Amino acid sequence: MMKKLTAIVLTLALCLTAALAAAETDKTYTIGIAQFAEHSSLDNCREGFIQGLAEMGYVEGENVTFIVQNAQADMGLCQQIAQQMAQECDLVCAIATPMAQAAFNACMDSGKPVIYTAVSDPAAAMLANDEGKSEYNVTGTCDVLPVEAQLKLIRSFLPDAKKIGILYTTSETNSESQLKLYQDLAGAYGFEIVASGISTGADIPLACDTLLPQVDCLTNLTDNTVVSYLAVVLDKANALGKPVFGSEIEQVKNGCIASEGVEYISLGQQTGRMAAQVLEGAFAGDIAFVSSEGGDMCYNPDVAAALGVTIPEADLARGIDVLDLTDPRAFASGDCEFIDGFHGGEVTYARVLRAMADRWPALLSYVNMERLNAAIRDRQGHALVPDERLTGLPETDFMRFGCPKRQP
């Protein structure tokens, strides 16, 4: 009887162990993504973070639920989002320094892990010690700017320039750290830094009006408020013919002349992989933060031409030529060539291909330009290029713009 009882107990124990293992495998996580502001750099961090987690087997809809919130550069809203996520989430990804600080403070007592990204100086932000680690459950990635490389780039593009203007938010510790680095290094390249501090985005127009006449160009930090108002900065700078150097490629796509900045998709992916380590049992504070390795140099030849800046041959050879195709008007497309007001149609993408081939002649070997031009000529103002092999259905003017829609 004792042997039978022992066997039953052992069997139950094995079943329980297997059940627990299965439960662990089937566990789902609620992960908060708290973003400080809405601009391309931080958006890319968010997308990269989700990709990095997916690489490690943590996939939305399968074993992960994401709660995504954006504070829109509002410090009060930062605190609210952080407090909510500290209660509802298993792990919080905090994007940008102000959001990381808020999430760290909110999660400190509960011990919920915080994985930050796009934090330029984790030690100055009190998120890490001198070794890059923490006694608290927090770690992440650092978007340190390659300041010396950026200064070399500016000197190459503007050999006669003397003064560089920098806008920065006085409440962002990351911006103060980067500004000091620029001030320390600028003299070695024959530059003087002229800085202008702001408190909110509303201060930017007046700050630009005061700063721009004093300088030969502007260079951006990873300052969230300034980058959120990049369109305003570019409008002011372009009106005076002053180049603006970006801190990453998306800013160059949007109108900055060039950048030696950070590649934020890769930074976000690294952050996602670190978050996976924590979900698998690691204590975040034992993982030293990881710094970005810097992105490729990129330049916008259209902006350079408009400003009368000649890009040196050496920079043309080593850099990435950026073509901005975010505005359909830039390549002569419009509402009627979109399927539903949001998704470009076949004629729109024919125009995109033509614009790319015009910029990069090497593509001509892969594109049937005669057919492409015929499609654009014959179907301009329409979304579809008829092909009975695909569909015999007519186009529909979904948005009721009054677009001409013919039968295939």
C-alpha positions, 0 to 999 in steps of 0.5 A: 500500500505504501509503495502504491501511495508513493507512486501516486504521490510521485505521479501527481508531483510529476503532473504538477511539475509539467503543468507548471512548466506548461503554464510558464510556457503559456504565460502572457505578459502585459508590457507598457510602452510609455513614450514622452513625445511624438516624433520620428526618432522616438516612434522608431524606438517604439517600433524597434522595441516591438521588433526586438521582443518579437525576435526573442519570441515575445509576439503581440497577440500571442504571448504579449499585450502592449499598452502604448501611451504618449505623453505629448511632451507633457510632464504632468501626463508623464507622471500619470502614464507612469503611475498607471503602467506601474499598476497594470503592466509586468514591464515598462518600456520608457522612451526618452529621459523624462519618461524614463525618470517618471517610470523609474520613480513610479515602479521603484516601490513595486520593483516592476522592471523598467527598460528605457531607451533614447536616454542620452545620459543614464547616469546624469538621469540617476538611472544608472551608476558609474558602472552602467548598472543599478541597485534597482530593477532598471536598465536600457539603452543610451542614444549618445550622439557622435558629437565629434563626428557631427562637428567634422561633418559640419566643417566639411559641409560649411568650411567657412562657418564659425558659429553653430546654434543649438536649441535645447530644453532646459529641463531635459538633462540629456540635452544639457549633457549633449550641449556641454559635450558640444561646447567642450569639443567645438573649439578643436574644429574652429567653431563657437557654440551659441546656445538658446534654452527654451522651456516649452515648444511655444518658446521655439519661434521666438528663440529661432528668431533671436538665435538664427541671425547670430549663427551660420547653421543649427545642429540638433541634439536628441532634444525631444521638445525641439525635435517635436517642433522640427517643422517650425525650426526648419521653416525659420532656418530656411527663410534665412538660408541657414542649414539645420543638421539633424541628429538622425536620419528621419530628421534628414528626410524631413528637411535637415541637410545631413546627420551623423546621428543615431539609428533608432530602429536598431536602438529599439531592437536592442532594448527589446532584446534586453527586455526579453532577458528580464522577462526570462528572469534576469534582474534588470539592474544587473544588466549594464545599459548599452550605448548606441553605436551611431548610424550612417552619415546621411544627407539630403541633396535637395535641401543642400541644393536649395541652400546653395551648399555643395556636398564634398565628393568624399561625403557623397561617396560615404553617405546615404542619399536621402529621398523624402517621399512622405509628401505625395505632392513632392512627386506630383501625386494627389488624393485621386491617385490614392485608393482610400485617402490613406493608401497609395494606389498603383499610379502613386507607386509608379510615380515613386519608382520614377522619382527613385530612378531619376535620383539613382540611375542605377535602378534603370537596369531594373525598371521598365521606364517605358511602361512606367511612364505610359501607366502614369501618362494614361492613368494620371488622376486614377488609383489603379492600372487596369489588368484583367488578369487581376480584377475586372472590378471598377474603381470606387471613389471611396472618399467622394473627392469627385475623382474620375473613376473609369471602368478597367 
